[in-house]
Amino acid sequence: MVLQTLASTGIRVSELQFITVEAVRQGHATVHCKGKCREIFLPRDLCRKLLNWCRAQGRTSGAVFVTAGGRPLDRSNLWHEMKALCKQAGVACKKVFPHNLRHLFARAFYKLEKNLSKLADLLGHSSIETTRLYIVESGREHQRLIDKMHLLL
């Protein structure tokens, strides 16, 4: 559920603590991070899944994702779990990081909406240049597009 939450909202791992049972019920969370405050919109399907998951975990309030000791999940906890999943799946660990899910969200949103300004707002970026880095195309993609132009006679 953590991975689905990161991928479907574009939040930073450090912002997971703001995903509370109360926020899930409301459909949005208020995040205070890096000196800024912004609203994170939670997809309806995610809210439904998270509420079911919380119910199964016996969680009725507070942070949705916590350690066995009850503290909010942090980057090191998640990094460790993702590396274990990599080993089970036979995926190279050096290619998998929690922040990759933020990039996935950014690329998926941009592909759908093609609006860098809205994406910057959603990601909490004050500079569109920062947001632009999330959607930079590879050389292979540039080559594919150029080949599709058919400008030669």
C-alpha positions as CSV (number, residue, x, y, z in Angstrom):
1,M,0.0,0.0,0.0
2,V,2.9,2.3,0.6
3,L,4.2,1.9,-2.9
4,Q,0.7,2.5,-4.4
5,T,0.3,5.6,-2.3
6,L,3.6,7.1,-3.4
7,A,3.0,6.2,-7.0
8,S,-0.6,7.5,-7.2
9,T,0.0,10.8,-5.3
10,G,3.6,11.8,-6.2
11,I,4.5,12.6,-2.6
12,R,8.0,12.4,-1.2
13,V,8.7,9.6,1.3
14,S,9.2,12.2,4.0
15,E,5.5,13.2,3.3
16,L,4.1,9.8,4.1
17,Q,3.6,10.8,7.7
18,F,0.9,13.2,6.6
19,I,-1.2,10.4,5.1
20,T,-3.4,9.8,8.1
21,V,-6.6,7.8,8.5
22,E,-8.3,11.2,8.9
23,A,-6.8,12.5,5.7
24,V,-7.8,9.4,3.8
25,R,-11.4,9.8,5.0
26,Q,-11.4,13.4,3.7
27,G,-9.7,12.5,0.4
28,H,-6.8,14.9,0.8
29,A,-3.9,15.5,3.1
30,T,-2.2,18.8,4.1
31,V,1.5,18.4,3.8
32,H,4.1,20.7,5.6
33,C,7.5,20.1,4.0
34,K,10.5,22.1,3.0
35,G,9.0,25.3,4.5
36,K,5.9,24.9,2.3
37,C,2.3,23.8,2.8
38,R,0.3,22.1,0.1
39,E,-2.7,19.9,-0.4
40,I,-2.2,16.3,-1.6
41,F,-5.2,14.9,-3.4
42,L,-5.8,11.2,-2.8
43,P,-7.4,9.3,-5.6
44,R,-10.8,7.8,-4.7
45,D,-9.7,4.2,-5.4
46,L,-6.6,4.7,-3.2
47,C,-8.8,6.1,-0.4
48,R,-11.0,3.0,-0.6
49,K,-8.0,0.6,-0.5
50,L,-6.3,2.5,2.3
51,L,-9.4,2.5,4.4
52,N,-9.8,-1.2,3.9
53,W,-6.2,-1.8,4.7
54,C,-6.4,0.4,7.9
55,R,-9.4,-1.5,9.0
56,A,-7.5,-4.8,8.5
57,Q,-4.6,-3.4,10.5
58,G,-6.8,-2.2,13.2
59,R,-5.8,1.4,12.6
60,T,-8.5,4.0,13.3
61,S,-6.5,7.2,13.5
62,G,-3.1,8.8,13.0
63,A,-0.5,7.9,10.4
64,V,-1.5,5.1,8.1
65,F,2.0,3.8,7.6
66,V,3.9,3.1,10.8
67,T,6.7,0.8,12.0
68,A,6.2,-2.1,14.3
69,G,7.1,0.4,17.1
70,G,4.3,2.7,16.0
71,R,6.5,5.5,14.6
72,P,5.7,6.9,11.1
73,L,7.5,5.0,8.4
74,D,10.6,6.8,7.1
75,R,12.9,6.6,4.1
76,S,15.3,4.1,5.6
77,N,12.4,1.7,6.6
78,L,11.0,1.9,3.1
79,W,14.4,1.7,1.3
80,H,15.1,-1.6,3.3
81,E,11.7,-3.1,2.3
82,M,12.1,-2.1,-1.3
83,K,15.5,-3.7,-1.5
84,A,14.1,-6.9,0.0
85,L,11.4,-6.9,-2.7
86,C,14.0,-6.4,-5.4
87,K,15.8,-9.5,-4.3
88,Q,12.6,-11.6,-4.3
89,A,11.7,-10.3,-7.8
90,G,15.2,-10.6,-9.2
91,V,15.5,-6.9,-10.0
92,A,18.8,-5.1,-9.7
93,C,18.7,-3.2,-6.3
94,K,20.8,-0.3,-7.6
95,K,17.9,0.7,-10.0
96,V,15.2,0.9,-7.4
97,F,14.6,3.8,-5.0
98,P,11.4,5.2,-3.4
99,H,11.9,8.5,-5.2
100,N,11.5,6.6,-8.5
101,L,7.7,6.4,-7.7
102,R,7.6,10.2,-7.6
103,H,9.1,10.3,-11.1
104,L,6.6,7.7,-12.3
105,F,3.8,9.9,-11.0
106,A,5.3,13.0,-12.7
107,R,5.7,11.2,-16.1
108,A,2.2,9.7,-16.0
109,F,0.6,13.0,-15.1
110,Y,2.5,14.9,-17.8
111,K,1.7,12.3,-20.4
112,L,-2.0,12.7,-19.5
113,E,-2.1,16.5,-19.0
114,K,0.9,18.1,-20.7
115,N,0.8,20.9,-18.2
116,L,4.2,21.5,-16.5
117,S,2.7,24.3,-14.2
118,K,0.0,22.0,-12.8
119,L,2.6,19.3,-12.3
120,A,4.9,21.6,-10.5
121,D,2.0,22.6,-8.1
122,L,1.2,18.9,-7.5
123,L,4.8,18.0,-6.7
124,G,5.3,21.1,-4.5
125,H,8.0,22.6,-6.7
126,S,8.6,26.3,-6.7
127,S,10.6,26.1,-9.9
128,I,9.3,24.7,-13.2
129,E,12.9,23.9,-14.0
130,T,12.9,21.4,-11.1
131,T,9.7,19.8,-12.4
132,R,11.1,19.7,-16.0
133,L,13.9,17.3,-14.8
134,Y,11.2,14.8,-13.9
135,I,9.9,14.5,-17.4
136,V,13.1,14.8,-19.5
137,E,12.9,12.4,-22.4
138,S,15.7,9.9,-23.3
139,G,17.7,10.2,-26.4
140,R,16.0,7.0,-27.7
141,E,12.6,8.8,-27.3
142,H,13.9,11.8,-29.2
143,Q,15.1,9.6,-32.0
144,R,11.7,7.9,-32.2
145,L,9.9,11.2,-32.5
146,I,12.3,12.6,-35.1
147,D,11.9,9.4,-37.2
148,K,8.1,9.9,-37.1
149,M,8.3,13.4,-38.5
150,H,8.9,12.2,-42.1
151,L,10.4,15.5,-43.4
152,L,12.6,14.0,-46.1
153,L,11.3,13.8,-49.7
